[in-house]
Each structure stands twice: as C-alpha cells, then as structure tokens.
Amino acid sequence: MSAFWKKIILQMFFKKEINQKGFSSFKTAKRYRELTIVGKRNAKDFFLISAGIFSATFGFKGFLLTNHFIDGGATGISLLLSAMTSIPLYWLILAVNVPFIFLAHKVMGRTFAIKTALGITGLAICLATLHFPNVTNDNLLVAIFGGFFLGAGIGLAVRGGAVIDGTEVLAIFLSRKFGTTIGDIIIVINVFIFASAAYLLGIEIAMYSMITYLAASKTLDFLVEGIDEYIGVTIVSTHSEKIRQMIINTMGRGVTVYSGKTGYGKRGETKETEIIYTVITRLELNKLNTEIEKIEPTAFVVMHPVKDTKGGMIKKRALKH
C-alpha cells in the first residue's frame, strides 16, 4: 500500500493525535503497522467467534433442545430452565449471562467484556432466528455430538478472545477471591447443575447430560490446544523493556526478568539479553499475543500450561480503563 493511503488511514483513526503531535515517517509506519495488526486480529477474532456461535446453535437446535439434554455452566442452567418452563432458550441465554458480562469487565477488562457481550447476543439471535432439523433421537448420539458442537462453539469463541458461557469468568473470579483452583470451582458448580437435572428431569437424562458435558469439555480443550487455566509465557526479545512495561501496564500482570544469553550462528556466538517470564490465564493469551506482535513480531515466545500457582503476583492488578 502506498504512503498516501497509509496516511489517509491514519488520519481516519488517529486524527486527534496527529493534530496535537504530528507524525514522523517512522511514527507513521509504526502506527500503520499497529493498526494493521489490530485489524487482522479483530477480523480473525470476529471469524472465530461467529463460527463458534453457529456451531453452538447447531448443537442446541440439532441435538440438545428436542431431547431436553443439558450441559454444564451457564449454558446448562439456561437449558435446564428452558426444559422446565415455557421461556425460549434465547431469552434465558441472555438473562443468565448478563451478570457474567459485568463480571468479565471487572475480571478480564473492557475489550473482553465487549466481545463476550457481542458473542452471547449473537448466540441468542441465532437461536431465535435460525432453524436446524433434529438430526437424531438416539440418546447416546445426541449426548456425544450435541456436546461436540457445543464445545466446539465455546472453544472457537475462546480462541477469538471471548466466551459464550460465562461460568469460566465466575470461576476465575472466585479462584482469586478464595485461593482455590479454577477447575475445582467449575466442578462444584456443575455438581449442583447435574444434581438439579437429576431431580427435575430424571436420573437418565442427567446421566446423558454428563456425557454431553464431557464431550463438550474435551472438544473445548482440543480447540484451545490443551491450554490449561494458567499459561506460563517466556519471551526473548530485543525490546524486552517495552514488553515488560506492556505486561505490567496493559495486561496488569507481574513479570520476572532473567539475565541470559542468546546463541546463534555457525560459531555459536552469544549475546547477553533479558528474558521475560509471566503467568496469565488462557483467556488473556489472545491479547498478549497481539500486544507482543505490536512491539516485535519476531519475538521468540514459548508457552506452556501451568497446573496451579501459589504466591507471587498471580492476582491481576486492577487497571484503569
């Protein structure tokens, strides 16, 4: 793209800032690169969240709704209430998840909350307007494939930086408040949901619903590449100080800085560098990747699952929006 069109785009998105400070050619190129990265990331997130919405809608209407099976979490609560009342599922999806959207703003930040609100609203609209035929009445197939498509929908939304089931946000909040693991809290929540299903809908439906939950959970884990609740991230970059400041000020996370050496070339030349290590939740991974790419697209980043954490600055620092 020519310099002329780059300036036109920058004028559209950064008009106020340009009028106040002006941009050199370097700053113009930097702003344009950042804008391009954000645009590509947002387009990718939109596609993933949209695909997740359609997958979850198909799981609901093609399998679960006609057979009164439920899932865990906020989705399970909505399905259980829908089976016991005449209230349409799309209204219940919105009503049950509204508190989690406000909680997401507090726990994960404004951008995540906006994406989550749009995702849940899109799911409700699709449930209200789209129609799918009932695929099968075989209970086992309904439980497995209904859970598969629902889990795929939730997983794709997570990959897009949002959730269409707010239970995980609640679990993160409670884990920070009471010092327990996220997995333990999710298990406790689902025990109450399936116990209620057994009492209200019958033991058999509750048992098939547990299969639905297991299928959805395994599919979700597969789509997010097995990422656990916490992710340890090691970053080697020539702009380590900028990345450190970004993690502290933008992500609200603590960092550990190691003094190390990089090795390269045929002779194994070494160069001293600073290595950054931080721990984030999997819901923050999308944002961290975007911010690192803004600073240095070629930064060496290693990620690995962390089963549990204790001490340090694991609790996210409150940010001003």
Secondary structure, DSSP 8 states (H G I E B T S, - for coil): --HHHHHHHHHHHHHHHHHHH---HHHHHHHHHHHHHHHHHHHHHHHHHHHHHHHHHHHIIIIIHHHT---SHHHHHHHHHHHHSSS-HHHHHHHHHHHHHHHHHHHT-HHHHHHHHHHHHHHHHHHHH---------HHHHHHHHHHHHHHHHHHHHHTT--SSTHHHHHHHHHHHH---HHHHHHHHHHHHHHHHHHHH-HHHHHHHHHHHHHHHHHHHHHTTT--SEEEEEEE-TTHHHHHHHHHHTS----EEEEEEEEETTTTEEEEEEEEEEEEEGGGHHHHHHHHHHH-TT-EEEEEEES---SSS-S------
